[in-house]
Amino acid sequence: EGNAVPNYVQSAAATCYSAKHEYAKAEAILQKLYVQNPKDLDILEALYFSQVDQDKFPEAKVTLDNLTALLKVRPKYLPKRNFDYTSAVIEAASLDAYQEKYEEANKKIAPLLSEIPSNADLLKTAGSVKGSEGMYQASEDYYAIAAKQDPEDVEAKVGYANARMSQGDI
């Protein structure tokens, strides 16, 4: 009828396409929404994950860098988001580690580890990076700390067990 489809409906459609593993269709919608509002954190986050799902790592890195920059300057007094600056940096480190760029991953997480050493997601990411580098004792240490913080954290327990097995401790 010539009426524009609201952005929230387009975003919901993109989410549906992603759920059906039709990432290219989701990305096309998200790219249009991004052009309309390049500072929309939710659109940037969805676009990033869509690009990762398609193994478009160079594009995903650019999107994540934009998202991280926006989250870094986001006022601290606003309600905490599910995907905040720390989450974005952790995701960037994980993306680097996945691409075997361990030095870059370590550079990203090192400042956070000294700033917020008790963040379980950060500790598990550090454990994962160290494990990928073959530093299994360091990996075990990070996972052990995360598991002690939350004894119900299955990811921390599995990471700890994998690090121990990698050292020959069955």
N, C-alpha and C positions, 0 to 999 in steps of 0.2 A: 504493500500500500504506500510505499515511498517513505515510511517511517524508519528512522535510524534504529538499529538494534543497540540497546544500551550496553555500555562497556562491561557491566557486571554479568550480563547474559553471554556476551562473547567470551569472557573469562571462564564462565561455567562450561561453555561449549568446548573450550580448549582443554579444560580439566577432563571432560568426558572423552575427548579424543586421546588424551594421554592414558587414561584408564583402559582404553581399548588398544593401546600400543600403536596408535596412529600418530606418532610424534611429529611427523612432518606437517600434518594438518594442524596440530596444536601449535607448532612453532609459527606457522603462517599467521594464525590469528594473533598470537602473542606479539609477533613482530609489528603488526599493524597497531596494536594497542600501545606498544612501546613507543612507536613514532608519535602517537597522539600525546602520550604522557611519559617522557623518559625518566621521571623521578618517582614513578609509582613502584614502591618497594615490592608489592605483591606480584606485579607483572614481571618485574626483573627476576624475582626468585623463581617464578614459574618458567620463564624463558630459559633461565640457567639450567634448571633440571631437565627441561625438554631437550636442550642441546646436549647435555651429558648423556641422556637416554639414547641419543643418536650417534654417540661417540664423536661429536663435533667439539673436540677439546679446545682447539684454538679460539673458536667463537665463544665457548662456554667460559674460558678464562677471561676474555674481555668483558663479558656480561657480569661475571662474578666480581671482577675488579670494579666495575661501575657500581654494583650493588654494595660492595664493601665500602667504597668511598662515601656513598650516601648514608650508610648505616653509621659510619664513623662520626659524621657530623650531626647525627640525629640527637636532639636534646635528650639528656639523661632523665629528665623528669616525666617524659611521656611514658605511657604504659609499656612494659616490656613486651616485645614481640616474640613469637615462636622462633623466628630466624633473626637473631640480633647480630651485632658486629662480631662478637666472639664466635658465633656459629659460622659466619661467613669466612672468617680467617681459618677456622678448623676445616671447613669445606675446601678452601683453597689449598691448604696443606695436604689434605687427602687426595685432591686432584693431582697435585704435583707428585705425590708418592705413587699414585696409580700409573703415572707416566714415567716412573723411575727417576724423577728429579728430586732426589733425597735432600741434597744440599738446600734447594729452594724451600722444600717442606720444612726442614729444620729451622731455617731462618724465620719462617712465619710463626712457628709455634714457640720458639725459644722465648721471645718477649712475653708471651701470654703465660708461659709456665712460671716465669718469675713474678708475674703480676697476679695471677689467680691460680696458684698451684693445686688447688683442691677441686678444680672443675673436672668432673668425671669424664665428660666427653673429650676434653682436651687430653687428659691422661691416657684414655684409650687410643686416641689418635696418635699420640706420641709413642705409645706401645706398638701400634701398628707400623708406624714409620720405622722405628728401630728394628722391628722384626723383619720388615722388608729389606732393610740394609744388612741383615744377618747378625745384628747385635742382639742376640736372644736374651742375654742376662739383663740388659737395659729394658728390653721389651717386657720381660717378666716382672721387673721392678715396677714399671708404670702400671701394668695390669693389676698387680698385687695391691697397689695403693687404691686403685679405682674399685677393686672388689671389696676391700676393707671398708670403704666409704659406704657402699651399698651391697651388702651380701646377697641381695636378690638380683643383682645386675648380671644377667646371663652372658651378655657380650663380654664383660670384664672377666668372668670365669672362663669362658671359652678361649679368650685371648691369652689368659694366664696359662691355661692347660697347653695351648699350642706352643707358647714360648718354652715351657718346660719340656715338651716332647721334642722340640727342635734342638734342645741341648742333650737329648738322649735319655731324659728322665721320663720313663714310661711309668 
